[in-house]
Amino acid sequence: MQDAPSPSREAQLEAVLGAALSLLSARHDQMVTVDEWATLARAVAACQGCKTVAYLSDDDLDEIASRSAIDWDEATDGVLPAVDE
């Protein structure tokens, strides 16, 4: 018999499920945005013990860096590329 997930692990799994459901809903509506990709990447990275940047494309990271509309924590999410002014 497998042990129940710890509360923190359960929260991580809930975050991944929530992000995946949002992404699937967005895909259904053909509206997948960099915000949705970042949310999914952040949830998966938390479960894998790595940084969000590992799951985003260079184009996604450039867009996030230039818009600064997404809350980004370099300690958790990783370093964004420099933005040319």
N, C-alpha and C positions, 0 to 999 in steps of 0.2 A: 504494500500500500504506500502510495506517495504522500509525503507530508504536504500540508496546506502551505501555500506561499506565505512568506512573512508579510507584515503590513506594508513595508516599503516596496517589496517585490510586487505585491498586489497593486499598489498605487502605480508602479511602473507599467505593469501589464494593462491596467485600466487606461493609462495615458496612451499607450500604443494602440489599444483598441479604439479609443475615442478619435485619435488622429487618423487611423485607417478608415474608420467609418466616415469621417469628414471628407477624406480624400476620395473615397468611393462615391460619396454623394456629389462632390464637386465634379468628378469625372463623368458621372451620369448626366449632370447638367452642362458638361463640357466647359467647366470653369475652374481648371486647376491653376492656382496662382503660386507665386513664390512663397507667400505666407503659408499656404497649405503644405507645400513641400517642406518648409522650415519646421513647421509643427510636427510633421511626421518624422523628419530627420532627427529632431530633438528628442522625441519619445524613444525612437529606436536606439539612438546613441546612449541615452540614459540606461537602457536595458543592457546594452553591450559594454558599457563602461568606457566609452570613448567620447570624442567631441562631435558636435553637430556637423562641423565642416566636412567630416569624413563622408557624409552621405549627400552632399549637395554638389552640383556642378559649378565650374568656375563662373559661368554666366549667372547662376543663381546667387553666388557669393558677391559678384560685382554689383548685381541689382540691389541686394540687401545693403551693401556698403554705401551705395550712392543714394539710396532712398532714406535710410535710417528710420523707416516707419515700423520696423520690427524691433521689439525689445531684444537686445543681443547682449549676452554676458560672455566676455572673452574667456573667463575662467571655466565656464561650463561649455560654451558653444565653440570656442576656438577663435583664432585671429582672422579677421576679415582682411581682404586685400586693401591696399591704400587706394584712395580715390583721387584721381587727377582733378584738380580744380580748374 
